Amino acid sequence: MALFFRITNNRLTPAGDTPRLGFNKTHPSYIPDDYLKQQEFVVMRTCHGIGDWCIMSAMPRLLKEKYPNCKVYVPSSTMLKNLFGNMLNNWGYGTFDCSQMPHHIFDNNPYVDKFIDDYYGEVFHDHYKIYNEDIDKIPLVEQMLNFWQFKEKEHSDSAPEIYFSKEEEQFGDKLIKQNFGSKTFGYIGASSTYGTSGDTTLIIEKIKEHPNICWFYYGEQPIEETDLNFLKNTISVKKMNLTIRQQMYLKCKSKVNIGNETGMALWASRYSPSYVLGHKFYVKVHGPEAEGKPRKRPFQQGNYVKTAHYL
């Protein structure tokens, strides 16, 4: 069961439990025409990891393409803290402040008019989506925009996206040059859930397809203490103390991204081939028969990204 929220006039109101958020295509509830006519949209999530937010990152552009004169807003850190308070801690993400996620995702986005501290009226967020039996293959942003009266061709380019400032690009290019010069490099992501699926051989096999490149490596453990210790030309990203966006620049510039499924890996998949392996939650979603088998699908149904390659 999932808790159904409504966000209206800067207040979060629990609306009871539901087997799953969203509506069937035959459900009579739709985004009110009056809301669409006012041409003001707030891109909102009620969960706050990098993956939860990054999969929505194309929405401002898609809204502007359909409604060129509309205003697109994103909640500020202040708004999320006011709405969710200590609930943000339930989505703990290491040392990252979950209230900052919209800023990590949407900073420098030319399609976002501004970050807002409050909003009067109802905010239509991630429960406003159309459920389909084949949900694994329908990205959340497309489900929501279907509900918002978009046609398929109007939201087909829904892969996550990021917009870097010139300063971010200059910093990232300098970092790449300092570490690898002009050599080809990839990015390996082995987050805290790496190895929990017990099937990292799929990751290793994919890495070995690229024997002659250098690697940026992000992992909770030193690479020497993992089953990736056969790699030589690696640089530890964790030791650099980079911001999320600085790490993302490296991932987007990499020849290939390989690792367990994380929000950042999905986010980079528009710009660099990203091969991801689901972790232990995959089994919870898809049943015990999925244990030990090639994943091929995202570990969370709502986080499917068309440009990612699922191992």
C-alpha positions as CSV (number, residue, x, y, z in Angstrom):
1,M,0.0,0.0,0.0
2,A,1.1,3.5,-0.7
3,L,0.1,6.8,1.0
4,F,-1.8,9.1,-1.4
5,F,-1.0,12.8,-0.9
6,R,-2.6,16.0,-2.1
7,I,-0.6,19.2,-2.2
8,T,-2.9,22.2,-2.0
9,N,-2.1,25.8,-0.9
10,N,1.3,24.9,0.6
11,R,-0.1,22.0,2.6
12,L,0.5,18.3,2.4
13,T,-2.7,16.4,3.0
14,P,-2.7,12.6,3.4
15,A,-5.6,11.2,1.4
16,G,-5.5,7.6,2.6
17,D,-3.8,4.4,1.4
18,T,-4.2,3.1,-2.1
19,P,-2.8,-0.2,-3.6
20,R,-0.8,1.9,-6.0
21,L,-0.7,5.6,-6.9
22,G,-2.2,6.7,-10.2
23,F,-5.4,6.0,-12.2
24,N,-6.4,3.5,-14.8
25,K,-7.0,4.9,-18.3
26,T,-10.8,4.4,-17.8
27,H,-10.8,6.4,-14.5
28,P,-13.0,9.5,-14.8
29,S,-10.4,11.7,-12.9
30,Y,-8.3,13.9,-15.2
31,I,-6.3,17.0,-14.8
32,P,-8.9,19.8,-14.8
33,D,-9.1,21.9,-17.9
34,D,-9.0,25.0,-15.8
35,Y,-5.6,23.9,-14.5
36,L,-4.2,23.4,-18.0
37,K,-5.7,26.8,-19.1
38,Q,-3.9,28.8,-16.4
39,Q,-0.6,27.8,-18.0
40,E,1.3,27.5,-14.8
41,F,2.9,24.1,-13.9
42,V,4.8,22.9,-10.9
43,V,7.1,19.9,-11.4
44,M,6.8,18.0,-8.1
45,R,7.7,14.6,-6.6
46,T,6.6,13.2,-3.2
47,C,9.8,11.1,-2.9
48,H,13.3,12.6,-2.9
49,G,16.2,10.5,-4.2
50,I,18.3,11.5,-7.2
51,G,16.5,8.9,-9.4
52,D,13.1,10.0,-8.2
53,W,13.8,13.6,-9.4
54,C,16.0,13.1,-12.4
55,I,13.4,11.0,-14.3
56,M,11.3,14.1,-14.3
57,S,14.0,16.4,-15.6
58,A,12.7,16.5,-19.2
59,M,9.2,17.7,-18.1
60,P,10.0,21.4,-18.1
61,R,11.1,21.3,-21.7
62,L,8.2,19.1,-22.8
63,L,5.7,21.4,-21.1
64,K,7.3,24.4,-22.9
65,E,7.2,22.7,-26.2
66,K,3.5,22.0,-25.9
67,Y,2.6,25.3,-24.2
68,P,5.2,27.8,-25.3
69,N,3.8,30.6,-23.2
70,C,3.4,28.6,-20.0
71,K,5.3,29.1,-16.7
72,V,7.2,26.1,-15.3
73,Y,8.1,26.1,-11.6
74,V,10.1,23.8,-9.5
75,P,9.9,23.6,-5.6
76,S,12.8,25.2,-3.8
77,S,14.5,23.6,-0.8
78,T,12.4,25.8,1.4
79,M,9.1,24.6,-0.1
80,L,10.1,20.9,0.3
81,K,11.1,21.4,3.9
82,N,7.9,23.2,4.7
83,L,5.8,20.5,3.0
84,F,7.5,17.3,4.2
85,G,9.5,18.3,7.2
86,N,11.2,15.3,8.9
87,M,9.6,13.0,6.3
88,L,12.5,14.0,4.0
89,N,14.7,11.9,6.3
90,N,12.8,8.8,5.2
91,W,14.5,9.2,1.8
92,G,17.9,9.5,3.4
93,Y,20.6,9.7,0.7
94,G,24.0,9.4,2.4
95,T,25.2,12.9,3.4
96,F,23.1,14.6,0.7
97,D,20.3,16.9,1.8
98,C,17.2,15.6,0.1
99,S,15.6,19.0,0.1
100,Q,18.3,20.1,-2.4
101,M,17.4,17.5,-5.0
102,P,15.4,19.9,-7.3
103,H,18.4,22.3,-7.3
104,H,20.8,19.5,-8.3
105,I,18.5,18.4,-11.1
106,F,17.1,21.7,-12.4
107,D,19.8,24.3,-11.8
108,N,20.7,26.2,-15.0
109,N,17.7,24.6,-16.8
110,P,16.5,27.2,-19.4
111,Y,13.0,25.8,-19.3
112,V,12.4,26.4,-15.6
113,D,11.1,29.9,-14.9
114,K,12.0,29.8,-11.2
115,F,12.2,27.9,-8.0
116,I,9.3,28.7,-5.7
117,D,9.0,28.7,-1.9
118,D,5.2,28.4,-2.0
119,Y,2.3,27.8,-4.3
120,Y,-1.5,28.5,-4.0
121,G,-3.7,26.0,-5.7
122,E,-3.3,22.2,-6.2
123,V,0.0,20.8,-7.3
124,F,-0.4,17.8,-9.6
125,H,2.5,15.5,-8.8
126,D,3.5,11.8,-9.3
127,H,0.2,10.2,-8.4
128,Y,-1.3,11.9,-11.4
129,K,-0.3,9.2,-13.9
130,I,-2.1,6.6,-15.9
131,Y,-1.4,3.0,-14.9
132,N,-0.9,0.4,-17.6
133,E,-0.2,-3.3,-17.3
134,D,3.1,-2.8,-19.2
135,I,4.2,0.0,-16.8
136,D,7.8,-1.2,-16.9
137,K,8.1,0.3,-20.4
138,I,6.3,3.6,-19.8
139,P,8.5,6.2,-18.1
140,L,6.8,8.0,-15.2
141,V,7.0,11.4,-16.9
142,E,5.2,10.0,-20.0
143,Q,2.5,8.5,-17.8
144,M,1.9,11.9,-16.1
145,L,1.9,13.8,-19.3
146,N,-0.6,11.4,-20.8
147,F,-2.8,12.3,-17.9
148,W,-2.1,16.0,-18.7
149,Q,-3.6,15.5,-22.2
150,F,-0.3,15.1,-24.1
151,K,-0.2,13.0,-27.2
152,E,2.4,10.3,-27.5
153,K,4.5,12.2,-30.0
154,E,4.6,15.2,-27.7
155,H,6.4,13.4,-24.9
156,S,8.4,10.7,-26.6
157,D,11.7,12.4,-26.0
158,S,11.4,12.0,-22.2
159,A,14.9,10.8,-21.2
160,P,16.5,12.6,-18.3
161,E,18.5,15.7,-19.1
162,I,20.8,18.2,-17.4
163,Y,22.1,21.6,-18.3
164,F,25.5,22.7,-17.2
165,S,26.8,26.2,-16.8
166,K,30.0,27.3,-18.5
167,E,31.8,27.2,-15.1
168,E,30.7,23.6,-14.6
169,E,31.9,22.6,-18.0
170,Q,35.3,24.3,-17.5
171,F,35.8,22.7,-14.1
172,G,34.8,19.2,-15.5
173,D,37.0,19.5,-18.6
174,K,40.0,20.6,-16.4
175,L,39.4,17.6,-14.1
176,I,39.3,15.2,-17.0
177,K,42.5,16.6,-18.5
178,Q,44.3,16.5,-15.2
179,N,43.5,12.8,-14.7
180,F,43.4,11.3,-18.1
181,G,44.7,13.8,-20.6
182,S,43.2,13.0,-24.0
183,K,42.7,9.3,-23.2
184,T,39.3,7.6,-23.5
185,F,37.6,7.0,-20.2
186,G,34.5,5.4,-18.7
187,Y,32.7,5.7,-15.4
188,I,32.0,2.8,-12.9
189,G,29.4,3.4,-10.3
190,A,29.4,1.0,-7.4
191,S,27.2,2.6,-4.8
192,S,26.2,1.3,-1.3
193,T,23.9,-1.3,-3.0
194,Y,26.6,-2.7,-5.2
195,G,26.8,-6.5,-4.8
196,T,23.5,-6.8,-2.9
197,S,21.9,-8.5,-6.0
198,G,24.7,-11.2,-5.9
199,D,25.1,-10.9,-9.7
200,T,27.9,-8.5,-10.3
201,T,29.4,-10.8,-12.9
202,L,27.1,-9.1,-15.4
203,I,28.8,-5.8,-14.5
204,I,32.3,-7.3,-14.8
205,E,31.5,-8.8,-18.1
206,K,30.4,-5.4,-19.5
207,I,33.5,-3.7,-18.1
208,K,35.8,-6.2,-19.8
209,E,34.3,-5.3,-23.1
210,H,36.3,-2.1,-22.8
211,P,39.8,-3.3,-22.0
212,N,41.8,-0.3,-23.1
213,I,40.2,2.7,-21.5
214,C,40.7,4.5,-18.2
215,W,38.0,4.6,-15.5
216,F,36.6,7.1,-13.0
217,Y,35.4,4.9,-10.1
218,Y,32.8,5.8,-7.5
219,G,32.3,3.3,-4.7
220,E,31.7,3.0,-1.0
221,Q,34.7,0.7,-0.8
222,P,38.2,1.1,-2.3
223,I,38.2,-0.7,-5.6
224,E,41.0,-2.9,-4.3
225,E,38.5,-4.4,-1.8
226,T,35.9,-5.3,-4.4
227,D,35.6,-7.8,-7.3
228,L,36.7,-5.0,-9.6
229,N,40.3,-5.1,-8.2
230,F,41.6,-6.4,-11.6
231,L,41.2,-2.9,-13.0
232,K,44.4,-0.7,-13.1
233,N,43.8,2.7,-14.7
234,T,41.2,4.0,-12.2
235,I,40.7,7.2,-10.4
236,S,38.6,7.4,-7.2
237,V,35.8,10.0,-7.6
238,K,34.8,9.7,-3.9
239,K,38.2,11.0,-2.8
240,M,37.6,14.2,-4.9
241,N,34.6,15.3,-2.8
242,L,32.7,16.5,-5.9
243,T,29.2,17.8,-5.9
244,I,26.4,15.8,-7.6
245,R,26.5,18.0,-10.6
246,Q,30.3,17.8,-10.9
247,Q,30.1,14.0,-10.8
248,M,27.3,14.1,-13.4
249,Y,29.5,16.0,-15.8
250,L,32.1,13.3,-15.7
251,K,29.4,10.6,-16.3
252,C,28.0,12.5,-19.2
253,K,31.4,12.9,-20.8
254,S,32.3,9.2,-20.3
255,K,32.5,6.8,-23.2
256,V,30.4,4.4,-21.1
257,N,28.8,4.2,-17.7
258,I,28.6,0.8,-16.0
259,G,27.4,-0.2,-12.5
260,N,24.5,-0.9,-10.3
261,E,21.3,0.9,-10.9
262,T,21.4,4.4,-9.4
263,G,19.6,7.7,-10.2
264,M,22.8,9.2,-11.5
265,A,23.4,6.3,-14.0
266,L,19.9,6.7,-15.3
267,W,20.4,10.5,-15.5
268,A,23.5,10.2,-17.6
269,S,21.9,7.7,-20.1
270,R,20.9,10.4,-22.6
271,Y,24.5,11.4,-23.0
272,S,26.5,8.3,-22.5
273,P,25.6,4.6,-22.9
274,S,24.6,3.5,-19.4
275,Y,24.5,-0.2,-18.4
276,V,22.8,-0.8,-15.0
277,L,22.1,-3.7,-12.8
278,G,19.2,-3.7,-10.4
279,H,19.8,-4.2,-6.7
280,K,18.0,-6.1,-3.9
281,F,14.8,-4.1,-4.2
282,Y,14.3,-5.5,-7.7
283,V,13.4,-8.9,-6.1
284,K,10.9,-7.2,-3.8
285,V,9.2,-5.7,-6.9
286,H,9.4,-8.5,-9.3
287,G,9.2,-11.5,-7.0
288,P,11.6,-14.1,-5.7
289,E,11.8,-15.8,-9.0
290,A,13.9,-12.8,-10.2
291,E,16.7,-13.5,-7.8
292,G,20.0,-14.3,-9.6
293,K,18.6,-13.8,-13.0
294,P,19.5,-11.1,-15.6
295,R,17.5,-8.1,-14.7
296,K,16.5,-6.5,-18.0
297,R,14.0,-4.3,-16.1
298,P,14.4,-1.4,-13.6
299,F,14.2,-2.3,-9.9
300,Q,11.4,0.2,-9.4
301,Q,8.7,0.2,-12.0
302,G,8.2,4.0,-11.9
303,N,11.9,4.7,-12.5
304,Y,12.1,3.1,-16.0
305,V,14.2,5.2,-18.4
306,K,14.1,4.3,-22.1
307,T,17.8,5.3,-22.8
308,A,19.2,3.0,-20.0
309,H,20.5,-0.5,-20.8
310,Y,19.3,-2.9,-18.0
311,L,21.6,-5.8,-17.4
